[in-house]
Amino acid sequence: VALYFGATSKEEEIFDVDVETDLVNSLRTAHAQFGHMFEVVFVSANLTLDWFNDAFGEMPWLAIPLTHTARRKLLRDTFGVGDRAQVVLIDTDGRTITRDGARLVQLAAAWEAAEKAHADKLKDMGFDRESKGKEEALLARE
């Protein structure tokens, strides 16, 4: 689970929601292959309901309701989160994996973008995984 603690101002958010939507979906798919689930939970800062609805409306993940002030404060205090946006990764038992999850998520996004660019380059050169499989099957018959 990734707990995404929102910043106290929109300017300080750390993710581009469009990019992260694809990444979150990829992480969910990757975890599902091993029989695990991956979920992001947004924990907003103490902002207005209009801001929360605007921000959350764009996000492809769950959120602690803005009206659950005590729960949001408890989570922020438990993980030592201040006014800046932060991502905390926790395991299924609630143990902290890292309090710098944003760096790992951004690294995963960069890796995914590089992998896609590499696959596109191979495809432009006339090589893709499907044709490779066919070639290997033909070679195996010979």
Phi and psi in radians as a Rosetta constraint file:
Dihedral C 1 N 2 CA 2 C 2 CIRCULARHARMONIC -1.935 0.35
Dihedral N 2 CA 2 C 2 N 3 CIRCULARHARMONIC 2.093 0.35
Dihedral C 2 N 3 CA 3 C 3 CIRCULARHARMONIC -1.624 0.35
Dihedral N 3 CA 3 C 3 N 4 CIRCULARHARMONIC 1.985 0.35
Dihedral C 3 N 4 CA 4 C 4 CIRCULARHARMONIC -1.729 0.35
Dihedral N 4 CA 4 C 4 N 5 CIRCULARHARMONIC 1.795 0.35
Dihedral C 4 N 5 CA 5 C 5 CIRCULARHARMONIC -1.495 0.35
Dihedral N 5 CA 5 C 5 N 6 CIRCULARHARMONIC 2.057 0.35
Dihedral C 5 N 6 CA 6 C 6 CIRCULARHARMONIC -1.264 0.35
Dihedral N 6 CA 6 C 6 N 7 CIRCULARHARMONIC 2.717 0.35
Dihedral C 6 N 7 CA 7 C 7 CIRCULARHARMONIC -1.413 0.35
Dihedral N 7 CA 7 C 7 N 8 CIRCULARHARMONIC 2.932 0.35
Dihedral C 7 N 8 CA 8 C 8 CIRCULARHARMONIC -1.409 0.35
Dihedral N 8 CA 8 C 8 N 9 CIRCULARHARMONIC -0.093 0.35
Dihedral C 8 N 9 CA 9 C 9 CIRCULARHARMONIC -2.474 0.35
Dihedral N 9 CA 9 C 9 N 10 CIRCULARHARMONIC 2.613 0.35
Dihedral C 9 N 10 CA 10 C 10 CIRCULARHARMONIC -1.080 0.35
Dihedral N 10 CA 10 C 10 N 11 CIRCULARHARMONIC -0.552 0.35
Dihedral C 10 N 11 CA 11 C 11 CIRCULARHARMONIC -1.138 0.35
Dihedral N 11 CA 11 C 11 N 12 CIRCULARHARMONIC -0.379 0.35
Dihedral C 11 N 12 CA 12 C 12 CIRCULARHARMONIC -1.657 0.35
Dihedral N 12 CA 12 C 12 N 13 CIRCULARHARMONIC 0.052 0.35
Dihedral C 12 N 13 CA 13 C 13 CIRCULARHARMONIC -1.094 0.35
Dihedral N 13 CA 13 C 13 N 14 CIRCULARHARMONIC 2.638 0.35
Dihedral C 13 N 14 CA 14 C 14 CIRCULARHARMONIC -1.875 0.35
Dihedral N 14 CA 14 C 14 N 15 CIRCULARHARMONIC -0.085 0.35
Dihedral C 14 N 15 CA 15 C 15 CIRCULARHARMONIC -2.124 0.35
Dihedral N 15 CA 15 C 15 N 16 CIRCULARHARMONIC 2.563 0.35
Dihedral C 15 N 16 CA 16 C 16 CIRCULARHARMONIC -1.587 0.35
Dihedral N 16 CA 16 C 16 N 17 CIRCULARHARMONIC 1.965 0.35
Dihedral C 16 N 17 CA 17 C 17 CIRCULARHARMONIC -1.024 0.35
Dihedral N 17 CA 17 C 17 N 18 CIRCULARHARMONIC -0.660 0.35
Dihedral C 17 N 18 CA 18 C 18 CIRCULARHARMONIC -1.086 0.35
Dihedral N 18 CA 18 C 18 N 19 CIRCULARHARMONIC -0.787 0.35
Dihedral C 18 N 19 CA 19 C 19 CIRCULARHARMONIC -1.172 0.35
Dihedral N 19 CA 19 C 19 N 20 CIRCULARHARMONIC -0.785 0.35
Dihedral C 19 N 20 CA 20 C 20 CIRCULARHARMONIC -1.216 0.35
Dihedral N 20 CA 20 C 20 N 21 CIRCULARHARMONIC -0.467 0.35
Dihedral C 20 N 21 CA 21 C 21 CIRCULARHARMONIC -1.044 0.35
Dihedral N 21 CA 21 C 21 N 22 CIRCULARHARMONIC -0.819 0.35
Dihedral C 21 N 22 CA 22 C 22 CIRCULARHARMONIC -1.094 0.35
Dihedral N 22 CA 22 C 22 N 23 CIRCULARHARMONIC -0.733 0.35
Dihedral C 22 N 23 CA 23 C 23 CIRCULARHARMONIC -1.134 0.35
Dihedral N 23 CA 23 C 23 N 24 CIRCULARHARMONIC -0.797 0.35
Dihedral C 23 N 24 CA 24 C 24 CIRCULARHARMONIC -1.049 0.35
Dihedral N 24 CA 24 C 24 N 25 CIRCULARHARMONIC -0.746 0.35
Dihedral C 24 N 25 CA 25 C 25 CIRCULARHARMONIC -1.096 0.35
Dihedral N 25 CA 25 C 25 N 26 CIRCULARHARMONIC -0.693 0.35
Dihedral C 25 N 26 CA 26 C 26 CIRCULARHARMONIC -1.136 0.35
Dihedral N 26 CA 26 C 26 N 27 CIRCULARHARMONIC -0.747 0.35
Dihedral C 26 N 27 CA 27 C 27 CIRCULARHARMONIC -1.116 0.35
Dihedral N 27 CA 27 C 27 N 28 CIRCULARHARMONIC -0.679 0.35
Dihedral C 27 N 28 CA 28 C 28 CIRCULARHARMONIC -1.092 0.35
Dihedral N 28 CA 28 C 28 N 29 CIRCULARHARMONIC -0.784 0.35
Dihedral C 28 N 29 CA 29 C 29 CIRCULARHARMONIC -1.104 0.35
Dihedral N 29 CA 29 C 29 N 30 CIRCULARHARMONIC -0.789 0.35
Dihedral C 29 N 30 CA 30 C 30 CIRCULARHARMONIC -1.075 0.35
Dihedral N 30 CA 30 C 30 N 31 CIRCULARHARMONIC -0.763 0.35
Dihedral C 30 N 31 CA 31 C 31 CIRCULARHARMONIC -1.183 0.35
Dihedral N 31 CA 31 C 31 N 32 CIRCULARHARMONIC -0.627 0.35
Dihedral C 31 N 32 CA 32 C 32 CIRCULARHARMONIC -1.101 0.35
Dihedral N 32 CA 32 C 32 N 33 CIRCULARHARMONIC -0.559 0.35
Dihedral C 32 N 33 CA 33 C 33 CIRCULARHARMONIC -1.064 0.35
Dihedral N 33 CA 33 C 33 N 34 CIRCULARHARMONIC -0.437 0.35
Dihedral C 33 N 34 CA 34 C 34 CIRCULARHARMONIC -1.836 0.35
Dihedral N 34 CA 34 C 34 N 35 CIRCULARHARMONIC 0.213 0.35
Dihedral C 34 N 35 CA 35 C 35 CIRCULARHARMONIC 1.343 0.35
Dihedral N 35 CA 35 C 35 N 36 CIRCULARHARMONIC 0.354 0.35
Dihedral C 35 N 36 CA 36 C 36 CIRCULARHARMONIC -2.027 0.35
Dihedral N 36 CA 36 C 36 N 37 CIRCULARHARMONIC 2.806 0.35
Dihedral C 36 N 37 CA 37 C 37 CIRCULARHARMONIC -1.934 0.35
Dihedral N 37 CA 37 C 37 N 38 CIRCULARHARMONIC 2.621 0.35
Dihedral C 37 N 38 CA 38 C 38 CIRCULARHARMONIC -2.231 0.35
Dihedral N 38 CA 38 C 38 N 39 CIRCULARHARMONIC 2.272 0.35
Dihedral C 38 N 39 CA 39 C 39 CIRCULARHARMONIC -2.429 0.35
Dihedral N 39 CA 39 C 39 N 40 CIRCULARHARMONIC 2.548 0.35
Dihedral C 39 N 40 CA 40 C 40 CIRCULARHARMONIC -1.898 0.35
Dihedral N 40 CA 40 C 40 N 41 CIRCULARHARMONIC 2.359 0.35
Dihedral C 40 N 41 CA 41 C 41 CIRCULARHARMONIC -2.147 0.35
Dihedral N 41 CA 41 C 41 N 42 CIRCULARHARMONIC 2.104 0.35
Dihedral C 41 N 42 CA 42 C 42 CIRCULARHARMONIC -1.452 0.35
Dihedral N 42 CA 42 C 42 N 43 CIRCULARHARMONIC 2.235 0.35
Dihedral C 42 N 43 CA 43 C 43 CIRCULARHARMONIC -2.050 0.35
Dihedral N 43 CA 43 C 43 N 44 CIRCULARHARMONIC 1.768 0.35
Dihedral C 43 N 44 CA 44 C 44 CIRCULARHARMONIC -1.271 0.35
Dihedral N 44 CA 44 C 44 N 45 CIRCULARHARMONIC 2.761 0.35
Dihedral C 44 N 45 CA 45 C 45 CIRCULARHARMONIC -1.386 0.35
Dihedral N 45 CA 45 C 45 N 46 CIRCULARHARMONIC 3.115 0.35
Dihedral C 45 N 46 CA 46 C 46 CIRCULARHARMONIC -1.367 0.35
Dihedral N 46 CA 46 C 46 N 47 CIRCULARHARMONIC 1.327 0.35
Dihedral C 46 N 47 CA 47 C 47 CIRCULARHARMONIC -2.029 0.35
Dihedral N 47 CA 47 C 47 N 48 CIRCULARHARMONIC -3.076 0.35
Dihedral C 47 N 48 CA 48 C 48 CIRCULARHARMONIC -1.355 0.35
Dihedral N 48 CA 48 C 48 N 49 CIRCULARHARMONIC 2.784 0.35
Dihedral C 48 N 49 CA 49 C 49 CIRCULARHARMONIC -1.104 0.35
Dihedral N 49 CA 49 C 49 N 50 CIRCULARHARMONIC -0.658 0.35
Dihedral C 49 N 50 CA 50 C 50 CIRCULARHARMONIC -1.080 0.35
Dihedral N 50 CA 50 C 50 N 51 CIRCULARHARMONIC -0.768 0.35
Dihedral C 50 N 51 CA 51 C 51 CIRCULARHARMONIC -1.112 0.35
Dihedral N 51 CA 51 C 51 N 52 CIRCULARHARMONIC -0.784 0.35
Dihedral C 51 N 52 CA 52 C 52 CIRCULARHARMONIC -1.027 0.35
Dihedral N 52 CA 52 C 52 N 53 CIRCULARHARMONIC -0.852 0.35
Dihedral C 52 N 53 CA 53 C 53 CIRCULARHARMONIC -1.090 0.35
Dihedral N 53 CA 53 C 53 N 54 CIRCULARHARMONIC -0.681 0.35
Dihedral C 53 N 54 CA 54 C 54 CIRCULARHARMONIC -1.145 0.35
Dihedral N 54 CA 54 C 54 N 55 CIRCULARHARMONIC -0.840 0.35
Dihedral C 54 N 55 CA 55 C 55 CIRCULARHARMONIC -1.197 0.35
Dihedral N 55 CA 55 C 55 N 56 CIRCULARHARMONIC -0.835 0.35
Dihedral C 55 N 56 CA 56 C 56 CIRCULARHARMONIC -1.199 0.35
Dihedral N 56 CA 56 C 56 N 57 CIRCULARHARMONIC -0.535 0.35
Dihedral C 56 N 57 CA 57 C 57 CIRCULARHARMONIC -1.046 0.35
Dihedral N 57 CA 57 C 57 N 58 CIRCULARHARMONIC -0.452 0.35
Dihedral C 57 N 58 CA 58 C 58 CIRCULARHARMONIC -1.584 0.35
Dihedral N 58 CA 58 C 58 N 59 CIRCULARHARMONIC -0.207 0.35
Dihedral C 58 N 59 CA 59 C 59 CIRCULARHARMONIC -1.620 0.35
Dihedral N 59 CA 59 C 59 N 60 CIRCULARHARMONIC 2.449 0.35
Dihedral C 59 N 60 CA 60 C 60 CIRCULARHARMONIC -1.590 0.35
Dihedral N 60 CA 60 C 60 N 61 CIRCULARHARMONIC 0.506 0.35
Dihedral C 60 N 61 CA 61 C 61 CIRCULARHARMONIC -2.399 0.35
Dihedral N 61 CA 61 C 61 N 62 CIRCULARHARMONIC 3.134 0.35
Dihedral C 61 N 62 CA 62 C 62 CIRCULARHARMONIC -1.380 0.35
Dihedral N 62 CA 62 C 62 N 63 CIRCULARHARMONIC 2.945 0.35
Dihedral C 62 N 63 CA 63 C 63 CIRCULARHARMONIC -2.607 0.35
Dihedral N 63 CA 63 C 63 N 64 CIRCULARHARMONIC 2.585 0.35
Dihedral C 63 N 64 CA 64 C 64 CIRCULARHARMONIC -1.337 0.35
Dihedral N 64 CA 64 C 64 N 65 CIRCULARHARMONIC 2.180 0.35
Dihedral C 64 N 65 CA 65 C 65 CIRCULARHARMONIC -0.969 0.35
Dihedral N 65 CA 65 C 65 N 66 CIRCULARHARMONIC 2.525 0.35
Dihedral C 65 N 66 CA 66 C 66 CIRCULARHARMONIC -1.063 0.35
Dihedral N 66 CA 66 C 66 N 67 CIRCULARHARMONIC -0.509 0.35
Dihedral C 66 N 67 CA 67 C 67 CIRCULARHARMONIC -1.261 0.35
Dihedral N 67 CA 67 C 67 N 68 CIRCULARHARMONIC -0.219 0.35
Dihedral C 67 N 68 CA 68 C 68 CIRCULARHARMONIC -1.567 0.35
Dihedral N 68 CA 68 C 68 N 69 CIRCULARHARMONIC 1.065 0.35
Dihedral C 68 N 69 CA 69 C 69 CIRCULARHARMONIC -1.013 0.35
Dihedral N 69 CA 69 C 69 N 70 CIRCULARHARMONIC -0.799 0.35
Dihedral C 69 N 70 CA 70 C 70 CIRCULARHARMONIC -1.126 0.35
Dihedral N 70 CA 70 C 70 N 71 CIRCULARHARMONIC -0.698 0.35
Dihedral C 70 N 71 CA 71 C 71 CIRCULARHARMONIC -1.151 0.35
Dihedral N 71 CA 71 C 71 N 72 CIRCULARHARMONIC -0.754 0.35
Dihedral C 71 N 72 CA 72 C 72 CIRCULARHARMONIC -1.113 0.35
Dihedral N 72 CA 72 C 72 N 73 CIRCULARHARMONIC -0.713 0.35
Dihedral C 72 N 73 CA 73 C 73 CIRCULARHARMONIC -1.137 0.35
Dihedral N 73 CA 73 C 73 N 74 CIRCULARHARMONIC -0.751 0.35
Dihedral C 73 N 74 CA 74 C 74 CIRCULARHARMONIC -1.045 0.35
Dihedral N 74 CA 74 C 74 N 75 CIRCULARHARMONIC -0.769 0.35
Dihedral C 74 N 75 CA 75 C 75 CIRCULARHARMONIC -1.117 0.35
Dihedral N 75 CA 75 C 75 N 76 CIRCULARHARMONIC -0.771 0.35
Dihedral C 75 N 76 CA 76 C 76 CIRCULARHARMONIC -1.079 0.35
Dihedral N 76 CA 76 C 76 N 77 CIRCULARHARMONIC -0.766 0.35
Dihedral C 76 N 77 CA 77 C 77 CIRCULARHARMONIC -1.173 0.35
Dihedral N 77 CA 77 C 77 N 78 CIRCULARHARMONIC -0.742 0.35
Dihedral C 77 N 78 CA 78 C 78 CIRCULARHARMONIC -1.035 0.35
Dihedral N 78 CA 78 C 78 N 79 CIRCULARHARMONIC -0.710 0.35
Dihedral C 78 N 79 CA 79 C 79 CIRCULARHARMONIC -1.757 0.35
Dihedral N 79 CA 79 C 79 N 80 CIRCULARHARMONIC 0.135 0.35
Dihedral C 79 N 80 CA 80 C 80 CIRCULARHARMONIC 1.100 0.35
Dihedral N 80 CA 80 C 80 N 81 CIRCULARHARMONIC 0.701 0.35
Dihedral C 80 N 81 CA 81 C 81 CIRCULARHARMONIC -1.616 0.35
Dihedral N 81 CA 81 C 81 N 82 CIRCULARHARMONIC 2.286 0.35
Dihedral C 81 N 82 CA 82 C 82 CIRCULARHARMONIC -1.669 0.35
Dihedral N 82 CA 82 C 82 N 83 CIRCULARHARMONIC -2.454 0.35
Dihedral C 82 N 83 CA 83 C 83 CIRCULARHARMONIC -1.454 0.35
Dihedral N 83 CA 83 C 83 N 84 CIRCULARHARMONIC -0.302 0.35
Dihedral C 83 N 84 CA 84 C 84 CIRCULARHARMONIC -1.519 0.35
Dihedral N 84 CA 84 C 84 N 85 CIRCULARHARMONIC 2.693 0.35
Dihedral C 84 N 85 CA 85 C 85 CIRCULARHARMONIC -1.123 0.35
Dihedral N 85 CA 85 C 85 N 86 CIRCULARHARMONIC 2.511 0.35
Dihedral C 85 N 86 CA 86 C 86 CIRCULARHARMONIC -2.695 0.35
Dihedral N 86 CA 86 C 86 N 87 CIRCULARHARMONIC 2.574 0.35
Dihedral C 86 N 87 CA 87 C 87 CIRCULARHARMONIC -2.064 0.35
Dihedral N 87 CA 87 C 87 N 88 CIRCULARHARMONIC 2.194 0.35
Dihedral C 87 N 88 CA 88 C 88 CIRCULARHARMONIC -1.981 0.35
Dihedral N 88 CA 88 C 88 N 89 CIRCULARHARMONIC 2.190 0.35
Dihedral C 88 N 89 CA 89 C 89 CIRCULARHARMONIC -1.702 0.35
Dihedral N 89 CA 89 C 89 N 90 CIRCULARHARMONIC 2.277 0.35
Dihedral C 89 N 90 CA 90 C 90 CIRCULARHARMONIC -2.223 0.35
Dihedral N 90 CA 90 C 90 N 91 CIRCULARHARMONIC 2.678 0.35
Dihedral C 90 N 91 CA 91 C 91 CIRCULARHARMONIC -1.534 0.35
Dihedral N 91 CA 91 C 91 N 92 CIRCULARHARMONIC -3.095 0.35
Dihedral C 91 N 92 CA 92 C 92 CIRCULARHARMONIC -1.169 0.35
Dihedral N 92 CA 92 C 92 N 93 CIRCULARHARMONIC -0.285 0.35
Dihedral C 92 N 93 CA 93 C 93 CIRCULARHARMONIC -1.667 0.35
Dihedral N 93 CA 93 C 93 N 94 CIRCULARHARMONIC 0.066 0.35
Dihedral C 93 N 94 CA 94 C 94 CIRCULARHARMONIC 1.477 0.35
Dihedral N 94 CA 94 C 94 N 95 CIRCULARHARMONIC 0.111 0.35
Dihedral C 94 N 95 CA 95 C 95 CIRCULARHARMONIC -1.382 0.35
Dihedral N 95 CA 95 C 95 N 96 CIRCULARHARMONIC 2.458 0.35
Dihedral C 95 N 96 CA 96 C 96 CIRCULARHARMONIC -1.250 0.35
Dihedral N 96 CA 96 C 96 N 97 CIRCULARHARMONIC 2.224 0.35
Dihedral C 96 N 97 CA 97 C 97 CIRCULARHARMONIC -1.542 0.35
Dihedral N 97 CA 97 C 97 N 98 CIRCULARHARMONIC -0.870 0.35
Dihedral C 97 N 98 CA 98 C 98 CIRCULARHARMONIC -2.774 0.35
Dihedral N 98 CA 98 C 98 N 99 CIRCULARHARMONIC 2.597 0.35
Dihedral C 98 N 99 CA 99 C 99 CIRCULARHARMONIC -1.673 0.35
Dihedral N 99 CA 99 C 99 N 100 CIRCULARHARMONIC 0.002 0.35
Dihedral C 99 N 100 CA 100 C 100 CIRCULARHARMONIC -1.998 0.35
Dihedral N 100 CA 100 C 100 N 101 CIRCULARHARMONIC 0.836 0.35
Dihedral C 100 N 101 CA 101 C 101 CIRCULARHARMONIC -1.136 0.35
Dihedral N 101 CA 101 C 101 N 102 CIRCULARHARMONIC -0.441 0.35
Dihedral C 101 N 102 CA 102 C 102 CIRCULARHARMONIC -1.038 0.35
Dihedral N 102 CA 102 C 102 N 103 CIRCULARHARMONIC -0.712 0.35
Dihedral C 102 N 103 CA 103 C 103 CIRCULARHARMONIC -1.106 0.35
Dihedral N 103 CA 103 C 103 N 104 CIRCULARHARMONIC -0.740 0.35
Dihedral C 103 N 104 CA 104 C 104 CIRCULARHARMONIC -1.166 0.35
Dihedral N 104 CA 104 C 104 N 105 CIRCULARHARMONIC -0.714 0.35
Dihedral C 104 N 105 CA 105 C 105 CIRCULARHARMONIC -1.145 0.35
Dihedral N 105 CA 105 C 105 N 106 CIRCULARHARMONIC -0.730 0.35
Dihedral C 105 N 106 CA 106 C 106 CIRCULARHARMONIC -1.151 0.35
Dihedral N 106 CA 106 C 106 N 107 CIRCULARHARMONIC -0.655 0.35
Dihedral C 106 N 107 CA 107 C 107 CIRCULARHARMONIC -1.108 0.35
Dihedral N 107 CA 107 C 107 N 108 CIRCULARHARMONIC -0.757 0.35
Dihedral C 107 N 108 CA 108 C 108 CIRCULARHARMONIC -1.090 0.35
Dihedral N 108 CA 108 C 108 N 109 CIRCULARHARMONIC -0.676 0.35
Dihedral C 108 N 109 CA 109 C 109 CIRCULARHARMONIC -1.126 0.35
Dihedral N 109 CA 109 C 109 N 110 CIRCULARHARMONIC -0.734 0.35
Dihedral C 109 N 110 CA 110 C 110 CIRCULARHARMONIC -1.140 0.35
Dihedral N 110 CA 110 C 110 N 111 CIRCULARHARMONIC -0.720 0.35
Dihedral C 110 N 111 CA 111 C 111 CIRCULARHARMONIC -1.094 0.35
Dihedral N 111 CA 111 C 111 N 112 CIRCULARHARMONIC -0.769 0.35
Dihedral C 111 N 112 CA 112 C 112 CIRCULARHARMONIC -1.103 0.35
Dihedral N 112 CA 112 C 112 N 113 CIRCULARHARMONIC -0.721 0.35
Dihedral C 112 N 113 CA 113 C 113 CIRCULARHARMONIC -1.126 0.35
Dihedral N 113 CA 113 C 113 N 114 CIRCULARHARMONIC -0.721 0.35
Dihedral C 113 N 114 CA 114 C 114 CIRCULARHARMONIC -1.148 0.35
Dihedral N 114 CA 114 C 114 N 115 CIRCULARHARMONIC -0.709 0.35
Dihedral C 114 N 115 CA 115 C 115 CIRCULARHARMONIC -1.111 0.35
Dihedral N 115 CA 115 C 115 N 116 CIRCULARHARMONIC -0.725 0.35
Dihedral C 115 N 116 CA 116 C 116 CIRCULARHARMONIC -1.136 0.35
Dihedral N 116 CA 116 C 116 N 117 CIRCULARHARMONIC -0.756 0.35
Dihedral C 116 N 117 CA 117 C 117 CIRCULARHARMONIC -1.078 0.35
Dihedral N 117 CA 117 C 117 N 118 CIRCULARHARMONIC -0.704 0.35
Dihedral C 117 N 118 CA 118 C 118 CIRCULARHARMONIC -1.123 0.35
Dihedral N 118 CA 118 C 118 N 119 CIRCULARHARMONIC -0.776 0.35
Dihedral C 118 N 119 CA 119 C 119 CIRCULARHARMONIC -1.113 0.35
Dihedral N 119 CA 119 C 119 N 120 CIRCULARHARMONIC -0.695 0.35
Dihedral C 119 N 120 CA 120 C 120 CIRCULARHARMONIC -1.118 0.35
Dihedral N 120 CA 120 C 120 N 121 CIRCULARHARMONIC -0.711 0.35
Dihedral C 120 N 121 CA 121 C 121 CIRCULARHARMONIC -1.109 0.35
Dihedral N 121 CA 121 C 121 N 122 CIRCULARHARMONIC -0.782 0.35
Dihedral C 121 N 122 CA 122 C 122 CIRCULARHARMONIC -1.082 0.35
Dihedral N 122 CA 122 C 122 N 123 CIRCULARHARMONIC -0.702 0.35
Dihedral C 122 N 123 CA 123 C 123 CIRCULARHARMONIC -1.133 0.35
Dihedral N 123 CA 123 C 123 N 124 CIRCULARHARMONIC -0.728 0.35
Dihedral C 123 N 124 CA 124 C 124 CIRCULARHARMONIC -1.059 0.35
Dihedral N 124 CA 124 C 124 N 125 CIRCULARHARMONIC -0.503 0.35
Dihedral C 124 N 125 CA 125 C 125 CIRCULARHARMONIC -1.505 0.35
Dihedral N 125 CA 125 C 125 N 126 CIRCULARHARMONIC 0.034 0.35
Dihedral C 125 N 126 CA 126 C 126 CIRCULARHARMONIC 1.540 0.35
Dihedral N 126 CA 126 C 126 N 127 CIRCULARHARMONIC 0.241 0.35
Dihedral C 126 N 127 CA 127 C 127 CIRCULARHARMONIC -2.126 0.35
Dihedral N 127 CA 127 C 127 N 128 CIRCULARHARMONIC 2.172 0.35
Dihedral C 127 N 128 CA 128 C 128 CIRCULARHARMONIC -2.459 0.35
Dihedral N 128 CA 128 C 128 N 129 CIRCULARHARMONIC 2.956 0.35
Dihedral C 128 N 129 CA 129 C 129 CIRCULARHARMONIC -1.096 0.35
Dihedral N 129 CA 129 C 129 N 130 CIRCULARHARMONIC -0.641 0.35
Dihedral C 129 N 130 CA 130 C 130 CIRCULARHARMONIC -1.133 0.35
Dihedral N 130 CA 130 C 130 N 131 CIRCULARHARMONIC -0.789 0.35
Dihedral C 130 N 131 CA 131 C 131 CIRCULARHARMONIC -1.201 0.35
Dihedral N 131 CA 131 C 131 N 132 CIRCULARHARMONIC -0.578 0.35
Dihedral C 131 N 132 CA 132 C 132 CIRCULARHARMONIC -1.079 0.35
Dihedral N 132 CA 132 C 132 N 133 CIRCULARHARMONIC -0.766 0.35
Dihedral C 132 N 133 CA 133 C 133 CIRCULARHARMONIC -1.067 0.35
Dihedral N 133 CA 133 C 133 N 134 CIRCULARHARMONIC -0.703 0.35
Dihedral C 133 N 134 CA 134 C 134 CIRCULARHARMONIC -1.143 0.35
Dihedral N 134 CA 134 C 134 N 135 CIRCULARHARMONIC -0.744 0.35
Dihedral C 134 N 135 CA 135 C 135 CIRCULARHARMONIC -1.090 0.35
Dihedral N 135 CA 135 C 135 N 136 CIRCULARHARMONIC -0.738 0.35
Dihedral C 135 N 136 CA 136 C 136 CIRCULARHARMONIC -1.137 0.35
Dihedral N 136 CA 136 C 136 N 137 CIRCULARHARMONIC -0.645 0.35
Dihedral C 136 N 137 CA 137 C 137 CIRCULARHARMONIC -1.172 0.35
Dihedral N 137 CA 137 C 137 N 138 CIRCULARHARMONIC -0.697 0.35
Dihedral C 137 N 138 CA 138 C 138 CIRCULARHARMONIC -1.134 0.35
Dihedral N 138 CA 138 C 138 N 139 CIRCULARHARMONIC -0.746 0.35
Dihedral C 138 N 139 CA 139 C 139 CIRCULARHARMONIC -1.133 0.35
Dihedral N 139 CA 139 C 139 N 140 CIRCULARHARMONIC -0.609 0.35
Dihedral C 139 N 140 CA 140 C 140 CIRCULARHARMONIC -1.180 0.35
Dihedral N 140 CA 140 C 140 N 141 CIRCULARHARMONIC -0.522 0.35
Dihedral C 140 N 141 CA 141 C 141 CIRCULARHARMONIC -1.296 0.35
Dihedral N 141 CA 141 C 141 N 142 CIRCULARHARMONIC -0.478 0.35
